[in-house]
């Protein structure tokens, strides 16, 4: 059975990311870890940011499918938040790196995509008011994406102790029911 070289490179990079900050991750490290040549790496990826973007895109497809399969809005938000919090150490290693300008917009794009698909899936359940213009809807989705990223970045042990309450509040904010 042929080896999926892109997947092998991603696995090696992922293992290295758990040990090093991304700005110190090099093609040399990856090819040594993976047992391939530099030429093989560059056949599949332009550079390190291209590799990391590919890894995030691949992971986000599965995440989005699993997340949207959850039965309730709170379950969907809890699932996304749990996955984001579990990935937080990796995010903290990559975002402050020299690749921040490429990676942060991609992470925001993933959250935006989640909220966009969530509102499209739930159009009849008042997640987004029918009275919003397209530009207002985009602004609201950007707002939720940035707020969610900020929440993940600043998550504390106290937040973990109150996760159910926070998830409930997020669902209320998202549906504009803040009574």
KOLSE-687001 format. One line per 10 residues: their letters; for each residue z, y, x of N, C-alpha, C. Coordinates in steps of 0.05 Angstrom, whole numbers. Layout:
N
a = Z/Y/X/Z/Y/X/Z/Y/X  ...
This chain:
179
xxxxxxxxxx = 0/-24/17/0/0/0/0/25/18  -19/43/14/-20/67/30/5/85/27  12/98/48/35/116/48/27/143/37  43/154/19/38/181/9/49/200/31  31/209/48/40/224/72/54/250/63  44/264/42/57/288/33/86/282/25  90/261/11/117/253/2/134/246/26  123/233/46/138/226/70/146/251/85  128/270/88/134/295/101/156/310/86  154/310/59/174/323/43/202/310/46
xxxxxxxxxx = 202/284/47/228/270/51/240/277/78  224/278/98/234/285/125/244/313/126  229/331/114/238/360/113/264/362/97  265/348/75/290/349/58/314/340/74  311/318/89/333/308/105/341/329/126  321/342/138/327/362/159/340/387/146  332/394/122/343/417/108/372/414/102  381/390/99/410/386/94/426/389/120  412/388/143/426/391/168/423/419/181  400/433/175/393/458/188/387/479/167
xxxxxxxxxx = 389/504/176/379/526/160/349/526/162  335/534/141/306/532/141/293/548/164  305/571/170/292/587/191/292/573/218  308/552/221/308/537/246/292/511/243  283/505/219/267/482/215/239/487/226  230/469/242/204/473/255/185/450/249  160/455/253/140/433/250/147/411/269  155/419/293/163/399/314/185/381/303  205/392/291/227/376/279/217/357/258  199/367/241/189/350/219/172/327/229
xxxxxxxxxx = 154/333/248/136/312/258/152/291/273  173/299/288/190/280/301/205/263/281  216/275/261/232/261/240/214/241/225  189/250/220/170/234/204/154/214/220  153/219/247/137/201/264/107/205/261  99/231/258/70/237/254/62/258/275  37/265/276/27/285/294/28/312/280  27/333/297/25/361/285/0/363/268  -22/351/278/-47/352/263/-44/341/235  -29/319/233/-25/307/206/-9/326/188
xxxxxxxxxx = 11/339/200/27/358/184/8/380/174  -8/392/192/-25/414/185/-48/406/167  -55/381/166/-75/371/148/-65/374/119  -39/370/115/-27/370/89/-15/397/81  -5/412/100/9/438/94/0/459/114  -2/484/104/-9/506/122/13/513/141  38/513/131/61/521/147/87/512/133  110/519/143/135/511/132/139/522/103  134/548/99/137/558/71/119/544/51  95/536/60/77/521/42/89/494/35
xxxxxxxxxx = 101/481/55/115/456/50/138/459/30  155/479/35/178/483/18/169/490/-11  149/507/-13/138/513/-40/128/488/-54  114/471/-40/104/446/-51/128/429/-61  148/427/-44/172/411/-51/185/422/-77  187/448/-78/200/460/-102/182/456/-127  156/459/-124/138/455/-147/140/426/-157  140/407/-139/141/379/-147/167/373/-161  189/383/-150/215/378/-163/218/392/-189  206/416/-192/209/431/-217/194/418/-240
xxxxxxxxxx = 172/405/-235/158/391/-257/175/370/-270  188/354/-254/205/333/-264/230/345/-277  241/366/-265/265/379/-275/259/390/-303  236/404/-306/229/416/-331/225/395/-353  212/374/-347/209/352/-366/235/341/-375  253/335/-356/279/324/-363/296/344/-378  294/369/-370/310/389/-383/302/394/-412  276/396/-416/266/401/-443/270/376/-461  275/353/-450/279/329/-465/308/328/-476  325/345/-467/353/346/-477/353/354/-507
xxxxxxxxxx = 371/344/-523/370/348/-552/377/376/-562  395/390/-549/402/417/-559/398/438/-538  398/463/-547/395/485/-528/418/485/-507  442/480/-516/464/479/-497/461/457/-477  451/433/-486/446/411/-468/425/418/-448  404/432/-456/383/440/-439/393/459/-417  409/479/-426/420/498/-407/439/484/-388  456/467/-398/475/452/-381/460/435/-360  439/422/-369/423/405/-351/412/423/-328  399/445/-335/387/462/-315/408/473/-296
xxxxxxxxxx = 431/482/-308/452/493/-292/464/472/-273  468/448/-283/479/427/-266/460/420/-243  434/418/-248/415/412/-227/415/435/-207  414/460/-217/414/484/-199/439/484/-182  462/478/-194/487/479/-178/488/456/-158  477/433/-164/475/411/-145/457/418/-122  436/434/-128/417/443/-107/426/468/-92  448/479/-101/458/504/-90/461/504/-60  472/483/-47/474/484/-18/446/486/-5  426/473/-16/399/475/-5/388/503/-10
xxxxxxxxxx = 393/514/-34/383/541/-40/396/561/-21  422/558/-17/436/576/1/426/574/30  416/551/38/404/549/65/377/561/66  361/560/44/334/569/46/330/598/39  344/608/19/340/636/10/346/656/32  369/653/46/374/673/67/358/670/92  340/651/92/324/646/116/302/667/120  287/663/141/265/681/147/242/677/127  244/657/110/224/652/89/232/663/62  252/679/61/263/689/35/241/702/18
xxxxxxxxxx = 224/718/31/204/732/15/184/713/1  180/689/12/163/670/-2/178/653/-22  203/646/-16/218/627/-31/232/638/-56  243/662/-54/258/673/-77/239/677/-101  215/688/-97/198/691/-121/190/664/-133  188/643/-116/181/617/-127/204/606/-143  229/610/-134/252/601/-149/254/616/-176  249/642/-175/250/657/-200/227/648/-219  204/641/-207/182/631/-223/190/605/-238  205/588/-224/214/563/-236/232/568/-260
xxxxxxxxxx = 251/586/-256/269/593/-278/254/606/-301  235/624/-294/219/637/-314/203/616/-330  191/597/-316/176/575/-329/194/560/-348  218/554/-340/237/540/-357/242/555/-383  250/581/-380/256/597/-404/231/601/-421  208/604/-408/183/608/-423/177/583/-440  178/559/-427/172/535/-442/193/529/-463  218/537/-457/239/533/-477/234/550/-502  225/574/-498/219/591/-521/194/582/-535  174/572/-521/150/562/-534/157/537/-550
xxxxxxxxxx = 173/520/-539/181/495/-552/197/501/-577  213/522/-576/232/528/-598/224/553/-613  198/558/-616/189/583/-628/201/586/-656  205/564/-670/215/566/-698/246/569/-699  259/566/-676/288/567/-677/300/593/-668  285/614/-670/294/642/-664/304/647/-636  294/632/-616/302/638/-589/290/665/-580  266/671/-589/254/696/-584/244/707/-610  252/731/-615/246/744/-641/215/747/-644  206/742/-668/177/745/-673/169/774/-671
xxxxxxxxxx = 189/792/-673/182/821/-672/178/832/-644  182/815/-624/178/824/-596/148/825/-589  141/846/-575/114/847/-564/112/828/-541  88/823/-532/84/805/-509/98/816/-484  97/842/-479/110/854/-456/140/853/-459  150/856/-483/179/854/-487/189/825/-482  173/806/-491/180/778/-487/180/772/-457  160/781/-442/159/777/-413/183/789/-399  191/813/-408/214/827/-397/239/811/-402  242/801/-426/266/785/-433/267/759/-417
xxxxxxxxxx = 244/746/-412/243/722/-396/250/728/-367  240/751/-357/247/759/-329/277/764/-327  288/777/-347/317/783/-347/333/758/-346  327/739/-364/341/713/-364/338/698/-337  315/699/-326/310/685/-300/327/697/-278  327/724/-276/343/737/-255/373/733/-260  381/735/-285/410/731/-291/418/702/-284  401/683/-290/408/655/-284/410/651/-254  391/662/-239/392/659/-210/418/672/-199  425/696/-209/449/709/-201/474/693/-208
xxxxxxxxxx = 474/680/-231/497/663/-239/500/640/-220  478/627/-213/479/604/-195/489/613/-167  479/636/-158/487/646/-132/516/652/-130  528/662/-151/556/671/-150/575/651/-164  566/627/-170/583/607/-184/608/601/-168  630/599/-182/656/595/-169/669/569/-180  691/561/-167/707/538/-177/717/544/-205  725/569/-209/735/576/-236/713/573/-257  689/580/-249/666/576/-268/662/547/-274  665/530/-254/662/501/-258/683/491/-278
xxxxxxxxxx = 707/502/-276/728/493/-295/722/502/-324  705/522/-327/698/532/-354/668/529/-360  656/509/-349/627/506/-352/618/504/-381  632/488/-397/625/485/-425/625/512/-440  645/528/-435/646/554/-447/624/572/-438  618/572/-412/596/588/-401/569/579/-412  565/553/-414/540/543/-425/537/552/-454  559/550/-469/559/559/-497/552/589/-499  565/605/-482/559/634/-481/530/640/-474  520/626/-454/491/630/-446/473/623/-470
xxxxxxxxx = 478/602/-484/462/595/-507/464/617/-528  487/628/-532/491/649/-551/476/674/-543  477/681/-517/462/704/-507/432/700/-511  424/676/-505/395/670/-507/385/671/-535  402/665/-554/393/666/-582/401/692/-596  413/710/-580/421/736/-590/443/734/-611  459/713/-610/482/710/-628/508/713/-613  516/738/-609/540/744/-593/563/754/-610  567/742/-632/589/751/-650/616/743/-638
